[in-house]
C-alpha cells in the first residue's frame, strides 16, 4: 500500500465520528476516488487510528471538519499531539491543514493563524479539483494549486471567494455504505443516515445553517428510495435516520417515511417544524419506533416569533403537540431560546405559559415533556449577526424560571451555561486576532475557566465580540466571503426588519 496522501482527522472519538454524516461523506469520497488515506480520531488528547498508519505529521494533507466553534481548540490539541506546530507560519504547509464545515464556512477568520486553507461551502462540486491540487510536488506548490480552487480561501494568499454548493443532490455521490466497526456504538445507535434535503427556505433570522446552506435542495423520491434500499443493506442495519434542517419541508418526506415503515425499518426523524406535524405523520413516526419528537418554537411570544421569522407561538405549538399525541407519540422535546434582542418580561411570560400549557397536555396523556433552554448567540452570516449577546445574569434567571415551569408539570429541562455562550459568541464572531488566543486556550486545557485568561494574555478584548454593532458596520468575514442568496445588503434589510418588529409594543 502506498503511503497515505491525505489524513482525515476527526476531532472527537470514533463513537461521535460514526454518528456524523460528514465523516462518512469525506471518508467515502476518499475511498471511492482510491486516494491513499489514513483516518485519525482525537481520543483523550491523542490521535488514534483503527489500523497501523504512519504518524499524522508525515501525511502531506490534513482534512478537518469543523461544524462547531468549540472544536477550534481541539484542532490545536490534535496538532500538538502530532508534534505539528499549531501556527501556520511555522508549519510552512507541511502538513497542509484544510478545514471545512459550517463554522468556518460562516467565518474562518479566528483560524487564519492556524489553518492553511478553508473550503467555503460544500465538498461535492470541488472534490476532484482538490484532489488534483493535493498532488502537487511541494508544500508551496500544493498551497498555490489549492488557492486556485473555487470556494477555497487561503490566508497566505487571500482573495474574496464565493461559497460553493451542490446544485443537484440527485447528481451527487452519496455514502451508501456506513458500516460501523465492532465495539463502536454511535451516539444515536447504529443506523443508516439518509439526507433528504439540504438547505432551508425558511430564513429564520437567527439560524446560521439556514443561511449558509441556501438554497434549499431536495432529493427526488426515486433517488431517496434507491439510497434507502442500498444503504440499509450495505450498512447492515435495520434503522434509517433521516437528515435535514426541516424534514417535512421536503415534498417527498412523508412518502419516504411511509416506505421505510412499510419495509419494517426503525426510523428517526430530526427536529420538526410545528406547522408541518399532522396526525398521520406522527402515526408513521410512532410506527417506526420513535417515541419522542422535537419541536423548536424558540419562544412563546408571537411578537418575537414574527421578529425571528418563525411565528409559531403557543397556539401553533399546542396544535402540533395535539396532532403528535393523537398520532401515537407520547413524549415531546421543546427547543427554546432566551435573550433575543428586545425580549421583554411579557415575552418571557408567554414562553412560560407555553411550557406550562404543553406540560399539562402531555402529562394528561401519560407522556413526558423535555425542554432544552439555550441563550441567544449572534452568529455570523445571519441577519442577527449585528445583535449583542444578551446579559448573562438575565439569561440565567430566565432559563431557571422556564426550567421550574417544566418541572412543575413533570417535565425535565436542560440549560446551556451562559458562560459557554460568551465563549461561543467570541469564537463565532471573532477575527484574525483570535488565533493565538485559541492556541493559548488549548494549551490551558480549553476549559471554561481558562477562556478569559487566555484571551487576556493574547491581548483580546472580549467585549469587542459580544457587544452589538450598528447595521452599517461591515463584519470582517464579509470582506472574504460572498454567500449566494444571503448578500450583505439583504442581511442588513432582514436585521432592520427584525428591529422594527422587536421594538414594536
C-alpha positions as CSV (number, residue, x, y, z in Angstrom):
1,X,0.0,0.0,0.0
2,X,1.3,3.5,-0.9
3,X,1.9,6.0,1.9
4,X,-1.3,8.0,2.6
5,X,-1.5,11.3,0.8
6,X,-4.4,12.6,2.9
7,X,-5.3,12.3,6.6
8,X,-8.9,12.6,7.6
9,X,-8.5,14.0,11.2
10,X,-11.8,13.8,13.2
11,X,-11.7,16.0,16.2
12,X,-13.5,13.6,18.5
13,X,-13.7,9.9,19.4
14,X,-14.9,7.3,16.9
15,X,-18.3,7.0,18.7
16,X,-19.0,10.6,17.6
17,X,-17.3,10.2,14.3
18,X,-19.5,7.3,13.2
19,X,-22.6,9.4,14.1
20,X,-21.5,12.1,11.7
21,X,-22.7,12.1,8.1
22,X,-19.8,14.4,7.2
23,X,-17.4,11.8,8.4
24,X,-19.0,9.1,6.3
25,X,-19.1,11.5,3.3
26,X,-15.4,12.5,3.4
27,X,-14.1,9.0,4.2
28,X,-16.3,7.6,1.4
29,X,-15.2,10.1,-1.1
30,X,-11.5,9.3,-0.5
31,X,-12.2,5.6,-0.7
32,X,-14.3,6.0,-3.9
33,X,-11.5,8.0,-5.5
34,X,-8.9,5.4,-4.4
35,X,-6.9,8.1,-2.7
36,X,-4.4,6.6,-0.2
37,X,-5.5,8.0,3.1
38,X,-5.5,7.5,6.8
39,X,-8.2,8.2,9.4
40,X,-7.4,9.6,12.8
41,X,-9.6,10.2,15.8
42,X,-8.8,12.6,18.7
43,X,-9.4,10.5,21.8
44,X,-8.3,11.6,25.3
45,X,-5.8,14.1,23.8
46,X,-4.2,11.6,21.5
47,X,-4.7,10.9,17.7
48,X,-5.6,7.2,17.3
49,X,-6.4,5.1,14.3
50,X,-8.2,1.8,13.6
51,X,-5.2,0.2,11.8
52,X,-1.5,0.7,11.5
53,X,-0.8,4.0,9.8
54,X,2.1,6.5,9.6
55,X,2.3,9.3,12.2
56,X,-0.2,12.0,11.2
57,X,2.7,14.5,11.0
58,X,4.1,12.5,8.0
59,X,0.9,12.8,5.9
60,X,1.1,15.8,3.5
61,X,-2.6,16.9,3.7
62,X,-5.0,17.0,6.7
63,X,-8.7,17.3,6.1
64,X,-10.6,18.6,9.1
65,X,-14.4,19.1,9.5
66,X,-15.4,22.0,11.9
67,X,-19.2,22.1,12.5
68,X,-18.8,23.9,15.8
69,X,-16.6,26.7,17.0
70,X,-15.6,24.9,20.3
71,X,-13.7,22.4,18.1
72,X,-11.1,25.1,17.3
73,X,-9.2,24.3,20.4
74,X,-9.4,20.5,19.6
75,X,-7.7,21.2,16.3
76,X,-4.8,22.8,18.2
77,X,-4.8,19.7,20.5
78,X,-4.6,17.4,17.5
79,X,-1.7,19.3,16.0
80,X,0.1,19.4,19.4
81,X,-0.5,15.6,19.9
82,X,1.2,15.0,16.5
83,X,4.2,17.2,17.2
84,X,3.0,19.7,14.5
85,X,3.2,23.4,15.2
86,X,-0.3,24.9,15.6
87,X,0.9,28.2,14.0
88,X,0.5,28.1,10.2
89,X,3.6,30.2,9.6
90,X,5.8,27.7,11.5
91,X,4.5,24.6,9.5
92,X,5.1,26.2,6.1
93,X,2.5,24.0,4.5
94,X,3.8,20.7,5.9
95,X,1.3,19.2,6.6
96,X,-1.2,21.4,4.8
97,X,-4.3,21.7,7.0
98,X,-7.5,22.1,5.0
99,X,-10.7,22.8,7.0
100,X,-14.4,22.9,6.1
101,X,-17.8,22.7,7.8
102,X,-20.5,25.1,8.9
103,X,-18.5,27.1,11.4
104,X,-15.7,28.1,9.1
105,X,-17.9,28.5,6.1
106,X,-19.7,31.3,8.0
107,X,-16.5,32.8,9.5
108,X,-13.0,31.3,9.1
109,X,-11.1,34.4,10.5
110,X,-10.4,33.1,14.0
111,X,-8.3,30.3,12.5
112,X,-6.3,32.3,10.0
113,X,-3.2,31.8,12.0
114,X,-3.8,28.0,12.3
115,X,-5.4,26.6,9.1
116,X,-3.7,26.8,5.7
117,X,-6.9,26.6,3.6
118,X,-10.7,26.7,4.1
119,X,-13.3,25.2,1.9
120,X,-16.2,27.7,2.0
121,X,-19.3,25.7,1.2
122,X,-19.9,22.1,0.2
123,X,-17.4,19.4,-0.9
124,X,-19.1,17.8,-3.9
125,X,-18.6,20.5,-6.6
126,X,-14.8,20.8,-6.0
127,X,-13.7,17.4,-4.6
128,X,-11.9,16.4,-7.8
129,X,-10.2,19.7,-8.1
130,X,-9.0,19.5,-4.5
131,X,-7.6,16.0,-5.1
132,X,-5.7,17.2,-8.1
133,X,-4.3,20.2,-6.2
134,X,-3.1,17.8,-3.4
135,X,-0.9,16.0,-6.0
136,X,1.5,19.0,-6.4
137,X,5.0,18.1,-5.6
138,X,6.0,20.6,-2.8
139,X,4.1,22.1,0.1
140,X,4.3,25.6,-1.6
141,X,3.1,24.2,-4.9
142,X,0.2,22.4,-3.1
143,X,-0.8,25.7,-1.5
144,X,-0.6,27.5,-4.8
145,X,-2.8,24.9,-6.5
146,X,-5.4,24.7,-3.8
147,X,-5.6,28.5,-3.6
148,X,-6.9,28.4,-7.2
149,X,-9.8,26.1,-6.5
150,X,-13.1,27.9,-6.4
151,X,-14.6,28.2,-3.0
152,X,-11.2,27.9,-1.3
153,X,-9.8,30.7,0.9
154,X,-6.1,30.6,1.8
155,X,-4.9,33.1,4.5
156,X,-1.5,33.2,2.9
157,X,-2.9,34.1,-0.5
158,X,-6.2,35.8,0.5
159,X,-8.9,36.6,-2.0
160,X,-12.7,37.0,-1.7
161,X,-14.4,33.7,-2.5
162,X,-18.0,32.8,-3.3
163,X,-19.5,29.9,-1.3
164,X,-19.8,26.7,-3.4
165,X,-22.7,24.4,-3.3
166,X,-24.1,21.3,-5.0
167,X,-26.9,22.4,-7.2
168,X,-28.4,18.9,-7.8
169,X,-28.4,16.4,-5.0
170,X,-29.6,13.6,-7.2
171,X,-26.5,14.1,-9.3
172,X,-24.1,13.8,-6.4
173,X,-22.3,10.9,-4.9
174,X,-23.6,9.6,-1.5
175,X,-22.0,7.4,1.1
176,X,-24.3,4.3,0.8
177,X,-22.1,2.1,3.0
178,X,-21.9,3.5,6.5
179,X,-20.7,0.4,8.4
180,X,-19.6,0.8,12.0
181,X,-16.7,-1.3,13.4
182,X,-17.4,-3.8,16.1
183,X,-17.0,-2.3,19.6
184,X,-18.1,1.1,18.5
185,X,-21.6,2.3,19.4
186,X,-22.6,5.6,17.7
187,X,-24.2,8.3,19.8
188,X,-27.7,7.6,18.4
189,X,-27.3,3.9,17.8
190,X,-26.5,2.0,14.6
191,X,-28.5,3.4,11.7
192,X,-28.1,4.4,8.1
193,X,-28.2,8.2,7.8
194,X,-30.1,9.5,4.8
195,X,-30.0,13.1,3.8
196,X,-33.3,14.1,2.2
197,X,-32.9,17.8,1.9
198,X,-30.0,20.3,2.1
199,X,-30.5,23.9,3.0
200,X,-33.7,25.6,4.1
201,X,-36.1,28.1,2.5
202,X,-37.5,29.5,5.8
203,X,-34.9,32.2,6.5
204,X,-35.2,32.2,10.3
205,X,-33.2,35.3,11.2
206,X,-31.1,33.7,13.9
207,X,-30.2,30.4,12.2
208,X,-26.7,30.2,10.7
209,X,-27.1,26.9,8.9
210,X,-30.4,28.0,7.4
211,X,-28.5,30.9,5.7
212,X,-25.2,29.3,4.7
213,X,-26.7,26.3,3.1
214,X,-29.2,28.1,1.0
215,X,-30.8,27.4,-1.4
216,X,-33.0,24.6,-0.3
217,X,-32.4,21.4,-2.4
218,X,-34.4,18.2,-2.3
219,X,-33.5,14.7,-3.4
220,X,-36.2,13.1,-5.6
221,X,-38.3,10.3,-4.2
222,X,-36.8,7.8,-6.7
223,X,-33.3,8.7,-5.6
224,X,-34.2,8.6,-1.9
225,X,-35.8,5.1,-2.3
226,X,-32.8,3.9,-4.2
227,X,-30.4,5.2,-1.5
228,X,-32.5,3.8,1.3
229,X,-32.6,0.3,-0.2
230,X,-28.9,0.2,-1.0
231,X,-27.8,1.9,2.2
232,X,-29.6,-0.3,4.7
233,X,-28.3,-3.4,3.1
234,X,-24.7,-2.1,2.6
235,X,-24.6,-0.8,6.2
236,X,-26.0,-3.9,7.7
237,X,-28.6,-2.1,9.8
238,X,-32.4,-2.1,10.4
239,X,-32.8,1.6,11.1
240,X,-32.7,4.7,9.0
241,X,-32.1,8.2,10.4
242,X,-33.4,11.0,8.2
243,X,-31.2,14.0,8.0
244,X,-32.3,17.6,7.1
245,X,-32.8,21.0,8.6
246,X,-36.6,20.8,8.2
247,X,-37.6,17.2,7.3
248,X,-41.2,17.6,6.2
249,X,-40.3,20.6,4.1
250,X,-39.2,18.0,1.5
251,X,-42.1,17.2,-0.9
252,X,-41.1,13.5,-0.6
253,X,-40.6,13.3,3.2
254,X,-43.9,11.7,4.1
255,X,-43.7,9.2,1.2
256,X,-40.1,8.0,2.0
257,X,-41.0,7.8,5.7
258,X,-44.0,5.6,4.9
259,X,-41.9,3.5,2.6
260,X,-39.3,2.9,5.4
261,X,-42.0,1.9,7.8
262,X,-43.6,-0.4,5.3
263,X,-40.3,-2.1,5.0
264,X,-40.3,-2.8,8.7
265,X,-37.4,-0.4,9.4
266,X,-37.0,1.7,12.6
267,X,-36.9,5.4,11.8
268,X,-35.5,8.5,13.3
269,X,-36.6,12.0,12.2
270,X,-34.9,15.2,13.2
271,X,-36.4,18.3,14.8
272,X,-39.7,19.2,13.1
273,X,-41.4,22.4,12.2
274,X,-44.5,22.6,14.3
275,X,-46.7,23.6,11.3
276,X,-45.7,20.5,9.4
277,X,-46.8,18.0,12.0
278,X,-50.0,16.1,11.3
279,X,-51.7,13.1,12.9
280,X,-50.7,10.8,10.0
281,X,-47.1,11.9,10.0
282,X,-46.9,11.4,13.8
283,X,-48.5,7.9,13.3
284,X,-45.8,7.0,10.8
285,X,-43.1,8.2,13.1
286,X,-44.6,6.2,16.0
287,X,-44.9,3.0,13.8
288,X,-41.2,3.4,13.0
289,X,-40.4,3.1,16.7
290,X,-39.6,6.7,17.6
291,X,-41.2,7.7,20.9
292,X,-40.2,11.4,21.1
293,X,-40.4,14.2,18.6
294,X,-38.6,17.5,18.9
295,X,-40.2,20.8,18.1
296,X,-38.4,24.2,18.2
297,X,-40.8,27.1,18.7
298,X,-37.9,29.1,20.2
299,X,-40.3,31.4,22.0
300,X,-43.9,31.6,23.1
301,X,-44.1,35.2,22.2
302,X,-45.9,35.9,18.9
303,X,-44.2,39.3,18.6
304,X,-40.7,37.8,18.9
305,X,-41.8,34.9,16.7
306,X,-42.6,37.3,13.9
307,X,-39.3,39.1,14.5
308,X,-37.2,36.0,14.1
309,X,-39.3,34.9,11.2
310,X,-40.6,31.8,13.0
311,X,-44.1,32.7,14.1
312,X,-45.3,29.5,15.9
313,X,-46.2,30.7,19.4
314,X,-48.5,28.9,21.9
315,X,-51.3,28.1,19.5
316,X,-49.1,26.6,16.8
317,X,-47.1,24.6,19.3
318,X,-50.2,23.2,21.0
319,X,-51.8,22.2,17.7
320,X,-48.6,20.3,16.8
321,X,-48.4,18.6,20.2
322,X,-52.1,17.6,20.0
323,X,-51.5,16.1,16.5
324,X,-48.5,14.2,17.7
325,X,-50.3,12.8,20.7
326,X,-53.3,11.7,18.6
327,X,-50.8,10.0,16.2
328,X,-49.3,7.9,19.0
329,X,-46.3,10.0,20.1
330,X,-46.2,10.4,23.9
331,X,-43.0,12.4,24.5
332,X,-42.1,15.9,23.2
333,X,-39.0,17.9,23.4
334,X,-39.1,21.7,23.0
335,X,-36.1,23.8,22.0
336,X,-36.3,27.3,23.4
337,X,-34.1,30.4,23.1
338,X,-34.0,33.2,25.7
339,X,-32.4,36.6,25.3
340,X,-33.4,37.6,21.8
341,X,-32.8,41.3,21.3
342,X,-35.8,43.3,22.6
343,X,-37.2,40.4,24.6
344,X,-39.3,41.7,27.5
345,X,-40.9,40.3,30.7
346,X,-44.1,39.9,28.8
347,X,-42.4,37.8,26.1
348,X,-40.9,35.6,28.8
349,X,-44.3,35.1,30.5
350,X,-45.7,33.9,27.2
351,X,-42.9,31.4,26.9
352,X,-43.6,30.2,30.5
353,X,-47.3,29.9,29.6
354,X,-46.3,27.8,26.5
355,X,-44.2,25.4,28.6
356,X,-46.9,25.1,31.3
357,X,-49.7,24.5,28.8
358,X,-47.8,22.0,26.8
359,X,-46.6,20.3,30.0
360,X,-50.2,19.8,31.3
361,X,-51.3,18.4,28.0
362,X,-48.5,15.9,27.8
363,X,-48.8,14.9,31.4
364,X,-52.5,14.1,31.0
365,X,-51.6,11.8,28.1
366,X,-49.0,9.9,30.3
367,X,-46.0,11.3,28.4
368,X,-43.0,13.4,29.3
369,X,-42.0,16.9,28.3
370,X,-38.3,17.7,27.9
371,X,-37.2,21.3,27.4
372,X,-33.9,22.5,26.1
373,X,-33.2,26.1,27.0
374,X,-30.5,28.0,25.3
375,X,-29.2,31.6,25.3
376,X,-29.4,33.6,22.1
377,X,-26.0,33.7,20.4
378,X,-25.4,36.1,17.5
379,X,-24.0,34.1,14.6
380,X,-22.0,35.3,11.6
381,X,-23.7,35.4,8.1
382,X,-27.1,35.7,9.7
383,X,-29.4,38.8,9.9
384,X,-28.8,38.9,13.7
385,X,-25.0,38.9,13.4
386,X,-25.1,42.6,14.4
387,X,-27.0,41.9,17.6
388,X,-25.4,41.8,21.1
389,X,-25.0,38.8,23.2
390,X,-27.7,39.0,26.0
391,X,-26.9,39.8,29.6
392,X,-25.6,36.6,31.3
393,X,-27.5,37.1,34.6
394,X,-30.8,37.8,32.8
395,X,-30.4,34.7,30.7
396,X,-29.6,32.5,33.7
397,X,-32.7,33.8,35.6
398,X,-35.0,33.4,32.6
399,X,-33.6,29.9,32.0
400,X,-34.2,28.9,35.6
401,X,-37.8,30.1,35.5
402,X,-38.6,28.1,32.4
403,X,-36.9,25.0,33.9
404,X,-39.0,25.3,37.1
405,X,-42.2,25.7,35.0
406,X,-41.3,22.5,33.1
407,X,-40.6,20.6,36.3
408,X,-43.9,21.7,37.8
409,X,-45.7,19.6,35.2
410,X,-43.5,16.6,35.5
411,X,-41.1,17.6,32.7
412,X,-37.4,17.8,32.5
413,X,-35.2,20.7,31.5
414,X,-31.6,21.3,30.4
415,X,-29.9,24.7,30.2
416,X,-26.8,25.9,28.4
417,X,-24.3,27.7,30.6
418,X,-24.3,31.4,29.7
419,X,-20.5,31.4,30.3
420,X,-20.1,29.0,27.4
421,X,-22.4,31.2,25.4
422,X,-19.8,34.0,25.8
423,X,-17.0,31.7,24.5
424,X,-19.1,30.6,21.6
425,X,-20.0,34.2,20.7
426,X,-16.4,35.3,20.7
427,X,-15.3,32.3,18.6
428,X,-18.1,32.6,16.1
429,X,-17.8,36.4,15.7
430,X,-14.0,36.6,16.0
431,X,-11.4,37.9,13.6
432,X,-7.8,37.3,12.8
433,X,-6.7,38.4,16.3
434,X,-8.1,35.2,17.9
435,X,-5.7,32.6,16.5
436,X,-3.0,32.9,19.2
437,X,-5.7,33.2,21.9
438,X,-7.2,29.9,20.7
439,X,-3.8,28.2,20.9
440,X,-3.2,29.6,24.4
441,X,-6.7,28.4,25.4
442,X,-6.0,24.9,24.1
443,X,-2.7,24.8,25.9
444,X,-4.6,25.6,29.1
445,X,-6.9,22.6,28.6
446,X,-9.7,24.5,26.7
447,X,-11.7,24.7,29.9
448,X,-14.3,27.3,30.5
449,X,-12.4,28.7,33.5
450,X,-9.3,29.4,31.3
451,X,-11.0,31.0,28.4
452,X,-11.0,34.6,29.7
453,X,-7.4,34.3,30.9
454,X,-6.1,33.0,27.6
455,X,-7.8,35.9,25.7
456,X,-6.4,38.5,28.1
457,X,-2.9,37.2,27.7
458,X,-3.3,37.4,23.9
459,X,-4.5,41.0,24.2
460,X,-8.0,40.2,23.0
461,X,-10.9,42.3,24.4
462,X,-13.9,40.0,24.8
463,X,-16.5,42.9,24.7
464,X,-15.3,43.6,21.1
465,X,-17.1,40.4,20.0
466,X,-20.0,40.2,22.4
467,X,-21.5,43.7,22.0
468,X,-23.9,45.0,19.3
469,X,-22.8,46.6,16.1
470,X,-24.7,49.3,14.1
471,X,-26.3,47.9,10.9
472,X,-24.0,50.0,8.7
473,X,-20.9,48.2,10.2
474,X,-19.5,45.5,7.8
475,X,-18.5,42.4,9.8
476,X,-15.0,41.3,8.8
477,X,-15.9,37.9,7.3
478,X,-17.9,39.7,4.6
479,X,-14.6,41.1,3.3
480,X,-13.6,37.5,2.4
481,X,-16.8,35.5,1.7
482,X,-19.8,36.0,-0.5
483,X,-22.8,33.9,0.3
484,X,-25.3,33.2,-2.6
485,X,-28.8,34.1,-1.6
486,X,-27.5,36.0,1.5
487,X,-25.8,39.2,0.4
488,X,-24.6,41.7,3.0
489,X,-27.3,44.1,1.8
490,X,-30.1,41.6,2.2
491,X,-28.9,40.5,5.7
492,X,-29.0,44.2,6.7
493,X,-32.5,44.6,5.5
494,X,-33.5,41.5,7.4
495,X,-31.9,42.8,10.6
496,X,-33.7,46.1,10.2
497,X,-37.0,44.3,9.7
498,X,-36.2,42.3,13.0
499,X,-35.6,45.5,14.9
500,X,-38.8,47.2,13.7
501,X,-40.9,44.2,14.9
502,X,-38.9,43.6,18.1
503,X,-39.1,47.3,19.1
504,X,-42.9,47.5,18.5
505,X,-45.1,47.2,21.5
